[in-house]
Amino acid sequence: MSAVPAVALAPCGRCASPLEAGDLRCAVCALPAPPVMTMVAADHARVLRCRECNAAIAFSPAVQAPRCAFCGSVMEVEQPVDPVEEARIRVPFAVPREEASAALRTWLASRGWFAPRALAAEAVLDSLAPLYWAGWIVDARVAVTWTADSNAGSGRSAWAPHAGQFETQCANLVIPASRGLTMRECSQLAGSYDLARAVPLDAARDEGAGEGSPLGSVIESFDAQRSAARALVHDAIEALAKIRAEPHIPGSRFRNIHVSCLVDAQATERAALPAWVMAYRYRDKAYRAVIHGQRAGVVIGKAPLDATKVAFLILAGCTLLAVIAILVLTRHR
Amino acid sequence: MQFACEQCGASVDFAGVSSAACPYCASPSVVERAPAPGRALPSFVLAFTSDEARARTTLGTFLGRRRWFSDGAIARAQVSGLRGVYVPAYLYSAVARTTYSASIGEHYEETEETTSTDASGKTTTSTRTVTRTEHCPLAGLHVGYVTDVVVSGSAGLGDDELQRVEPFDLRQLRRHAPAIISGWIAEDFARDQAACLARSRTEAMDSIGTRLRRFMPGDNHSDLTWSTRLEWEGMEPILVPMWIAAARYHEDKPPLRVVINGQTGAVHGEIPISWLRVVLAVLLLVGLGAAIYVLTRHGR
């Protein structure tokens, strides 16, 4: 996935997924992490004492730690770990500002017949900002069992039930965690990154970043805690398993696909992925386009429609329908 | 089991618990035990997040709630001995491989013609669409992890009571440390580990059954049977936080035990039924029915 060494401790004994610092259980299969052995020579009872005033202390639910009832000092204990996710690696930009700007012009000029003819010439670029959007990159082996209805083998009903199983590999699966970009934008960008070029997040911007690496780019935060992130990753793996189950279903039509996954050796990396976010204006209305940070040919955005052309098409359609209706009615008389 | 209090030297009884307060100086002592075969020591703890005042409020709301057929004295019950107890439990997880078979119902529609003849002998034919179901056999494999099964390891608190106040937020697990249970009662593991494993497997099977019912395709299904092989089983001893109270509502009756989840505040108690109220309600219903019957007959 990346050249960055993983933070992982020893992998889980059951599913071989790497454990991270602070994990008490495997995030994939819930097997407890190996215990930290504390040696107690013989059974004994002891009183825990305040380091400040030496009084006996008890655990306080309010501060989630032992607190001295006399002097109020709190004893530090290990707390549950559920940190907010942070990017660890960065996929560098390969598209410089000028190329991104030119890509937008090319894209505007190729918006098709419905777009205004003057769009490429009259669109005014408001802003062009480099952004690293947040995403998880997942590698895992997945054993998938599935059930579905399809038209293969159907009798009186249009559907017949089928079941099966297969194994699949999720390699460099990019799961969007961005709040700024839409799911559609992220999904279209995700497939085209050269993840082999990823560098540690704190590496200098120009180190292995290519000549297109812009300064001052914003790195989007994940806005999700580790536990929530893992649930999202699991859902994404299941969604992928559903898509990959489709070719295994016999017949030409199907419905009700259900999958159950046994995920193995799941490694998750938190990445910052490059994109240019552009705001442009056409006749006082603002639009947004996102350009891939490594492939200038991938542009996702909204473009205005020419209202006259749309109205003309609707009118033409209505006229055609009216002519057909008149012809049909005339024939029936 | 007795240990000398480290504070005042008095002998403190730790029968069935691993944390207690000295009756003479009130110092909270925690027993630290050396690992020994056949003795479960907790690996993880879920700490209390609610204090006694909040637990008392929850308890008061629970007892004061209006219930149609419960004993009215419950609302005036005297609560004694509300105690925060770390209850021993086992956290079970496994890999489940299940083979199943079922009959899957697939709907289809048919057009039916019905002919009827009225009083004058006129025959009318009408059509209607009827939904029917075709049943097809299906057999296959289902794999997945079974996680977060919690069963009681306590002699005092059974699985049924524990289940009523589940779930626990297991993301808040911490490694067991004497500092977390200091000042609270921590019960020792008392139930046989083999019995707990059997109970965990039963709960795992129930969970697989629920998943399988959602896994079935078609419009409906019947005759679902399955056989599961549980592999890579793990059973970790943990302590879960519970508030336990006894509410005495009648001198001649045993007190009502109420348990409150020390993390989420979920509450459970087997509220006794007032049979007098049930009989009165039945009599009222019968009387009402009889009155309607009489009125209807007189109306004719």
HADDOCK unambig.tbl for C-alpha pairs under 7 A between the chains (distance, minus, plus):
assign (segid A and resid 14 and name CA) (segid B and resid 232 and name CA) 6.66 0.50 0.50
assign (segid A and resid 29 and name CA) (segid B and resid 145 and name CA) 5.98 0.50 0.50
assign (segid A and resid 29 and name CA) (segid B and resid 147 and name CA) 6.96 0.50 0.50
assign (segid A and resid 30 and name CA) (segid B and resid 93 and name CA) 6.68 0.50 0.50
assign (segid A and resid 30 and name CA) (segid B and resid 147 and name CA) 6.03 0.50 0.50
assign (segid A and resid 31 and name CA) (segid B and resid 93 and name CA) 6.69 0.50 0.50
assign (segid A and resid 31 and name CA) (segid B and resid 234 and name CA) 6.58 0.50 0.50
assign (segid A and resid 40 and name CA) (segid B and resid 33 and name CA) 6.35 0.50 0.50
assign (segid A and resid 40 and name CA) (segid B and resid 34 and name CA) 4.80 0.50 0.50
assign (segid A and resid 41 and name CA) (segid B and resid 34 and name CA) 5.84 0.50 0.50
assign (segid A and resid 42 and name CA) (segid B and resid 33 and name CA) 6.31 0.50 0.50
assign (segid A and resid 42 and name CA) (segid B and resid 34 and name CA) 5.30 0.50 0.50
assign (segid A and resid 43 and name CA) (segid B and resid 31 and name CA) 6.92 0.50 0.50
assign (segid A and resid 43 and name CA) (segid B and resid 32 and name CA) 5.64 0.50 0.50
assign (segid A and resid 43 and name CA) (segid B and resid 33 and name CA) 4.27 0.50 0.50
assign (segid A and resid 43 and name CA) (segid B and resid 34 and name CA) 5.69 0.50 0.50
assign (segid A and resid 44 and name CA) (segid B and resid 3 and name CA) 6.87 0.50 0.50
assign (segid A and resid 44 and name CA) (segid B and resid 31 and name CA) 5.52 0.50 0.50
assign (segid A and resid 44 and name CA) (segid B and resid 32 and name CA) 5.50 0.50 0.50
assign (segid A and resid 44 and name CA) (segid B and resid 33 and name CA) 6.60 0.50 0.50
assign (segid A and resid 45 and name CA) (segid B and resid 3 and name CA) 6.15 0.50 0.50
assign (segid A and resid 45 and name CA) (segid B and resid 29 and name CA) 5.90 0.50 0.50
assign (segid A and resid 45 and name CA) (segid B and resid 30 and name CA) 5.26 0.50 0.50
assign (segid A and resid 45 and name CA) (segid B and resid 31 and name CA) 4.05 0.50 0.50
assign (segid A and resid 45 and name CA) (segid B and resid 32 and name CA) 6.02 0.50 0.50
assign (segid A and resid 46 and name CA) (segid B and resid 6 and name CA) 5.98 0.50 0.50
assign (segid A and resid 46 and name CA) (segid B and resid 29 and name CA) 5.19 0.50 0.50
assign (segid A and resid 46 and name CA) (segid B and resid 30 and name CA) 5.41 0.50 0.50
assign (segid A and resid 46 and name CA) (segid B and resid 31 and name CA) 6.35 0.50 0.50
assign (segid A and resid 47 and name CA) (segid B and resid 6 and name CA) 6.16 0.50 0.50
assign (segid A and resid 47 and name CA) (segid B and resid 27 and name CA) 6.84 0.50 0.50
assign (segid A and resid 47 and name CA) (segid B and resid 28 and name CA) 6.07 0.50 0.50
assign (segid A and resid 47 and name CA) (segid B and resid 29 and name CA) 4.55 0.50 0.50
assign (segid A and resid 47 and name CA) (segid B and resid 30 and name CA) 6.36 0.50 0.50
assign (segid A and resid 48 and name CA) (segid B and resid 179 and name CA) 6.90 0.50 0.50
assign (segid A and resid 56 and name CA) (segid B and resid 27 and name CA) 5.90 0.50 0.50
assign (segid A and resid 56 and name CA) (segid B and resid 28 and name CA) 6.71 0.50 0.50
assign (segid A and resid 58 and name CA) (segid B and resid 28 and name CA) 6.85 0.50 0.50
assign (segid A and resid 58 and name CA) (segid B and resid 182 and name CA) 4.77 0.50 0.50
assign (segid A and resid 58 and name CA) (segid B and resid 183 and name CA) 4.34 0.50 0.50
assign (segid A and resid 59 and name CA) (segid B and resid 179 and name CA) 6.59 0.50 0.50
assign (segid A and resid 59 and name CA) (segid B and resid 180 and name CA) 5.51 0.50 0.50
assign (segid A and resid 59 and name CA) (segid B and resid 181 and name CA) 6.39 0.50 0.50
assign (segid A and resid 59 and name CA) (segid B and resid 182 and name CA) 5.64 0.50 0.50
assign (segid A and resid 59 and name CA) (segid B and resid 183 and name CA) 6.20 0.50 0.50
assign (segid A and resid 61 and name CA) (segid B and resid 48 and name CA) 5.36 0.50 0.50
assign (segid A and resid 61 and name CA) (segid B and resid 49 and name CA) 4.66 0.50 0.50
assign (segid A and resid 61 and name CA) (segid B and resid 50 and name CA) 5.82 0.50 0.50
assign (segid A and resid 61 and name CA) (segid B and resid 51 and name CA) 5.93 0.50 0.50
assign (segid A and resid 62 and name CA) (segid B and resid 49 and name CA) 6.79 0.50 0.50
assign (segid A and resid 65 and name CA) (segid B and resid 180 and name CA) 6.85 0.50 0.50
assign (segid A and resid 66 and name CA) (segid B and resid 179 and name CA) 6.17 0.50 0.50
assign (segid A and resid 66 and name CA) (segid B and resid 180 and name CA) 6.68 0.50 0.50
assign (segid A and resid 79 and name CA) (segid B and resid 174 and name CA) 6.60 0.50 0.50
assign (segid A and resid 80 and name CA) (segid B and resid 172 and name CA) 5.33 0.50 0.50
assign (segid A and resid 80 and name CA) (segid B and resid 173 and name CA) 6.21 0.50 0.50
assign (segid A and resid 80 and name CA) (segid B and resid 174 and name CA) 5.68 0.50 0.50
assign (segid A and resid 145 and name CA) (segid B and resid 141 and name CA) 6.44 0.50 0.50
assign (segid A and resid 145 and name CA) (segid B and resid 142 and name CA) 5.56 0.50 0.50
assign (segid A and resid 145 and name CA) (segid B and resid 143 and name CA) 6.46 0.50 0.50
assign (segid A and resid 147 and name CA) (segid B and resid 215 and name CA) 6.91 0.50 0.50
assign (segid A and resid 147 and name CA) (segid B and resid 216 and name CA) 6.65 0.50 0.50
assign (segid A and resid 147 and name CA) (segid B and resid 217 and name CA) 6.02 0.50 0.50
assign (segid A and resid 148 and name CA) (segid B and resid 217 and name CA) 5.32 0.50 0.50
assign (segid A and resid 149 and name CA) (segid B and resid 217 and name CA) 6.08 0.50 0.50
assign (segid A and resid 149 and name CA) (segid B and resid 218 and name CA) 6.21 0.50 0.50
assign (segid A and resid 156 and name CA) (segid B and resid 108 and name CA) 6.79 0.50 0.50
assign (segid A and resid 157 and name CA) (segid B and resid 106 and name CA) 6.15 0.50 0.50
assign (segid A and resid 157 and name CA) (segid B and resid 107 and name CA) 6.05 0.50 0.50
assign (segid A and resid 157 and name CA) (segid B and resid 108 and name CA) 4.65 0.50 0.50
assign (segid A and resid 157 and name CA) (segid B and resid 134 and name CA) 6.44 0.50 0.50
assign (segid A and resid 158 and name CA) (segid B and resid 108 and name CA) 6.96 0.50 0.50
assign (segid A and resid 159 and name CA) (segid B and resid 106 and name CA) 6.37 0.50 0.50
assign (segid A and resid 160 and name CA) (segid B and resid 106 and name CA) 6.89 0.50 0.50
assign (segid A and resid 161 and name CA) (segid B and resid 104 and name CA) 6.84 0.50 0.50
assign (segid A and resid 161 and name CA) (segid B and resid 138 and name CA) 6.61 0.50 0.50
assign (segid A and resid 161 and name CA) (segid B and resid 217 and name CA) 6.28 0.50 0.50
assign (segid A and resid 161 and name CA) (segid B and resid 218 and name CA) 6.41 0.50 0.50
assign (segid A and resid 162 and name CA) (segid B and resid 138 and name CA) 6.80 0.50 0.50
assign (segid A and resid 163 and name CA) (segid B and resid 140 and name CA) 5.82 0.50 0.50
assign (segid A and resid 164 and name CA) (segid B and resid 140 and name CA) 6.51 0.50 0.50
assign (segid A and resid 256 and name CA) (segid B and resid 217 and name CA) 5.80 0.50 0.50
assign (segid A and resid 258 and name CA) (segid B and resid 215 and name CA) 5.63 0.50 0.50
assign (segid A and resid 260 and name CA) (segid B and resid 142 and name CA) 6.60 0.50 0.50
assign (segid A and resid 260 and name CA) (segid B and resid 143 and name CA) 6.23 0.50 0.50
assign (segid A and resid 260 and name CA) (segid B and resid 144 and name CA) 6.22 0.50 0.50
assign (segid A and resid 261 and name CA) (segid B and resid 143 and name CA) 6.49 0.50 0.50
assign (segid A and resid 261 and name CA) (segid B and resid 144 and name CA) 5.75 0.50 0.50
assign (segid A and resid 262 and name CA) (segid B and resid 143 and name CA) 6.11 0.50 0.50
assign (segid A and resid 262 and name CA) (segid B and resid 144 and name CA) 4.90 0.50 0.50
assign (segid A and resid 262 and name CA) (segid B and resid 145 and name CA) 6.66 0.50 0.50
